[in-house]
Amino acid sequence: MNILQNQEIRLNFTDKLPSINIDELLSAEALSWTVVFPVACIIFWICMLVSCVSNVHPRRDDRLIWVIILVTTNILGAVLYFFLQRPKVLSFSALQNKGTPPPDTANSPRPPPPSSDARDWEGLEEKASAPPHENFVSPVPTSAVSSTSASFPSFMSSTNSSTTASAAAIDPALVPQRTLASGAKMPAIGMGTFGSDHVSAQEVAAAVLAAAEVGYRHFDCAAVYGNEHEIGPIFKTITAPGSGVRREDLWITSKLWNDKHAEADVIPSAEKSLRDLGLDYLDLYLVHWPFPNFHPPGCDVSSRSAAAKPYIHENFMRTWRQLEKLQRAGKVRHIGVSNVTVPKLKLILRDAEIKPAVNEMELHPHFQQPELFEFVRANGIVPVGYCPLGSPGRPDRDRTPEDTDPLTDPVITRIAIAHKTHPAAICLKWAVQRGQAPIPFSSKRRNILANLQAVSSDPLTEDEMAKIAKIDRRCRFIKGQVFLWGNHNDWRVLWDESGVISQ
Ligand SMILES: NC(=O)c1ccc[n+]([C@@H]2O[C@H](COP(=O)([O-])OP(=O)(O)OC[C@H]3O[C@@H](n4cnc5c(N)ncnc54)[C@H](OP(=O)(O)O)[C@@H]3O)[C@@H](O)[C@H]2O)c1
């Protein structure tokens, strides 16, 4: 299983990294200590034993003495090997479990469970004295990583997911949180649910169940992902009586799609998402894009709608008023925006009666959006970061030749080697420590779990955070070409790069 995990780590990664191959580096050394050395010893001693008891020493007494010497030295060798190499072998097996601490809490150097305050990583990067990771007081004590489902509800022990079974889970109470302007707490990592056109609605729903099993409580849904009707029954299973998980333990987001911006369409659209998701209320409802521009699912990037319009603030505010009504009616607890820019957000903040609680925006080490990020936070809005891993599985239509890849960035991979983990884990640690809430998607249970573990232990040092701050490539993956209007061909106009709202 460990070897399989390492092969998974190699995905999109080591092929492009001839100089730094973490898997080979680690597995070769682990293999030599755990397998090659003991096997070589055993073969050597068996040969000696056979030669002694056969015809090499014809005198019976001599043979007996040789057998005693060999057996004694063999036992001594085994004892010596065990005491000298045991720590190394153990540390490699822990590594191959991708960061899961060994279950031996009694001997663990980690501290006892922290108070509930200690789990809040918000602004961790602001703590000037952030210690190096070796000394960090982990917000997740060893005991929080469950090797069985004993402390979790019965459905949590299910292994019927399509993903590879792994019994480990993180106690959701120990996952870092974000505090919204309302005072509500939202888990600082969520599970994305966009299947990128190649993961089916049923597979996404299975991944949501796997995510709940391993400890996620935050789910980022949207009507346009076309899978809310499949995810709804999963939420029902997760919160079924006796499961131990209540509706209020979950943070569920959905989004209004672009073709439903008309005043009369907003509330029915939210109600449809509620019906599909099987919920009485949403924790967060976002306007997915600030444009009412519709395009058919899966269309080519060159596709344009004749009815496409630029951002028209008055129209947007008409849509926003309906979201405010939804919040006042208790159908949604918070409302927010996505894919807006600083100039648009300034107008929205000026005119909104209920201010956006969240801005969902593309955020990863190669696209840090520092100006928007700082503006959002300065206005008490929580930045939620989509494509936190650089969306390696995004559809072809969202790829261009100039795109970069944060998972193979040498700075990220070097830090990953230092932390003995995957570059994906480094992107997520960076995101949470910087102050955003990443929402990675994965269809694989081991990645789903590894992503949650990544943000719950072994944070980056200040120096590592500073190094990642310097690798921003300003490389936007979700460019939104299909939302262009009129004769515009350059997607940059969607993002107001000139500092004013493009018309
Ligand atoms: N508001 C918006 O406009 C907007 C736009 C885009 C996305 N989103 C939201 O953001 C979510 C995340 O974006 P995304 O799915 O495009 O990008 P992402 O989370 O950056 O990347 C997902 C990809 O990374 C892989 N992956 C996940 N964990 C991994 C790990 N530990 N190691 C190696 N590979 C790993 C997954 O493959 P496997 O399945 O093989 O693990 C998947 O292909 C979406 O699902 C959606 O909810 C919102």
The ligand as an SDF file (V2000), in Angstrom:
LIG
                    3D

 48 52  0  0  0  0  0  0  0  0999 V2000
  -15.8870   30.0420   -7.7390 N   0  0  0  0  0  0  0  0  0  0  0  0
  -15.3960   29.6020   -8.8590 C   0  0  0  0  0  0  0  0  0  0  0  0
  -15.5380   30.2310   -9.9210 O   0  0  0  0  0  0  0  0  0  0  0  0
  -14.6170   28.3150   -8.8840 C   0  0  0  0  0  0  0  0  0  0  0  0
  -13.8150   28.0190   -9.9940 C   0  0  0  0  0  0  0  0  0  0  0  0
  -13.0960   26.8230   -9.9920 C   0  0  0  0  0  0  0  0  0  0  0  0
  -13.1840   25.9560   -8.9050 C   0  0  0  0  0  0  0  0  0  0  0  0
  -13.9940   26.2470   -7.8440 N   0  0  0  0  0  0  0  0  0  0  0  0
  -14.0940   25.3370   -6.6770 C   0  0  0  0  0  0  0  0  0  0  0  0
  -12.7720   25.0480   -6.2440 O   0  0  0  0  0  0  0  0  0  0  0  0
  -12.6050   23.6430   -6.1420 C   0  0  0  0  0  0  0  0  0  0  0  0
  -11.1520   23.2700   -6.3540 C   0  0  0  0  0  0  0  0  0  0  0  0
  -10.7020   23.6390   -7.6440 O   0  0  0  0  0  0  0  0  0  0  0  0
  -10.1570   22.5630   -8.6790 P   0  0  0  0  0  0  0  0  0  0  0  0
  -10.8260   21.2730   -8.3780 O   0  0  0  0  0  0  0  0  0  0  0  0
  -10.2800   23.0970  -10.0420 O   0  0  0  0  0  0  0  0  0  0  0  0
   -8.5990   22.5490   -8.3910 O   0  0  0  0  0  0  0  0  0  0  0  0
   -7.6450   21.9530   -7.2550 P   0  0  0  0  0  0  0  0  0  0  0  0
   -8.3830   21.6380   -6.0290 O   0  0  0  0  0  0  0  0  0  0  0  0
   -6.4930   22.8830   -7.1960 O   0  0  0  0  0  0  0  0  0  0  0  0
   -7.1190   20.6250   -7.9460 O   0  0  0  0  0  0  0  0  0  0  0  0
   -7.8830   19.4560   -8.0070 C   0  0  0  0  0  0  0  0  0  0  0  0
   -7.0060   18.3890   -8.6470 C   0  0  0  0  0  0  0  0  0  0  0  0
   -5.8870   18.1360   -7.7950 O   0  0  0  0  0  0  0  0  0  0  0  0
   -5.7250   16.7420   -7.6110 C   0  0  0  0  0  0  0  0  0  0  0  0
   -5.3540   16.5430   -6.1950 N   0  0  0  0  0  0  0  0  0  0  0  0
   -6.0960   16.8180   -5.1020 C   0  0  0  0  0  0  0  0  0  0  0  0
   -5.4100   16.5320   -3.9810 N   0  0  0  0  0  0  0  0  0  0  0  0
   -4.2140   16.0380   -4.3780 C   0  0  0  0  0  0  0  0  0  0  0  0
   -3.0820   15.5510   -3.6770 C   0  0  0  0  0  0  0  0  0  0  0  0
   -3.0370   15.5210   -2.3460 N   0  0  0  0  0  0  0  0  0  0  0  0
   -2.0250   15.1260   -4.4000 N   0  0  0  0  0  0  0  0  0  0  0  0
   -2.0490   15.1560   -5.7480 C   0  0  0  0  0  0  0  0  0  0  0  0
   -3.1040   15.6060   -6.4680 N   0  0  0  0  0  0  0  0  0  0  0  0
   -4.1790   16.0460   -5.7880 C   0  0  0  0  0  0  0  0  0  0  0  0
   -7.0530   16.1220   -7.9210 C   0  0  0  0  0  0  0  0  0  0  0  0
   -6.8460   14.8860   -8.5150 O   0  0  0  0  0  0  0  0  0  0  0  0
   -7.4010   13.5080   -7.8370 P   0  0  0  0  0  0  0  0  0  0  0  0
   -8.8900   13.5470   -7.9900 O   0  0  0  0  0  0  0  0  0  0  0  0
   -6.7570   12.4900   -8.6760 O   0  0  0  0  0  0  0  0  0  0  0  0
   -6.9490   13.5150   -6.4140 O   0  0  0  0  0  0  0  0  0  0  0  0
   -7.6870   17.0840   -8.8950 C   0  0  0  0  0  0  0  0  0  0  0  0
   -7.3690   16.7150  -10.2120 O   0  0  0  0  0  0  0  0  0  0  0  0
  -13.5740   23.1010   -7.1830 C   0  0  0  0  0  0  0  0  0  0  0  0
  -13.8360   21.7340   -6.9930 O   0  0  0  0  0  0  0  0  0  0  0  0
  -14.7590   24.0050   -6.9730 C   0  0  0  0  0  0  0  0  0  0  0  0
  -15.5200   23.5820   -5.8580 O   0  0  0  0  0  0  0  0  0  0  0  0
  -14.6920   27.4360   -7.8200 C   0  0  0  0  0  0  0  0  0  0  0  0
  1  2  1  0
  2  3  2  0
  2  4  1  0
  4  5  1  0
  4 48  2  0
  5  6  2  0
  6  7  1  0
  7  8  2  0
  8  9  1  0
  8 48  1  0
  9 10  1  0
  9 46  1  0
 10 11  1  0
 11 12  1  0
 11 44  1  0
 12 13  1  0
 13 14  1  0
 14 15  2  0
 14 16  1  0
 14 17  1  0
 17 18  1  0
 18 19  2  0
 18 20  1  0
 18 21  1  0
 21 22  1  0
 22 23  1  0
 23 24  1  0
 23 42  1  0
 24 25  1  0
 25 26  1  0
 25 36  1  0
 26 27  1  0
 26 35  1  0
 27 28  2  0
 28 29  1  0
 29 30  1  0
 29 35  2  0
 30 31  1  0
 30 32  2  0
 32 33  1  0
 33 34  2  0
 34 35  1  0
 36 37  1  0
 36 42  1  0
 37 38  1  0
 38 39  2  0
 38 40  1  0
 38 41  1  0
 42 43  1  0
 44 45  1  0
 44 46  1  0
 46 47  1  0
M  CHG  2   8   1  16  -1
M  END
$$$$
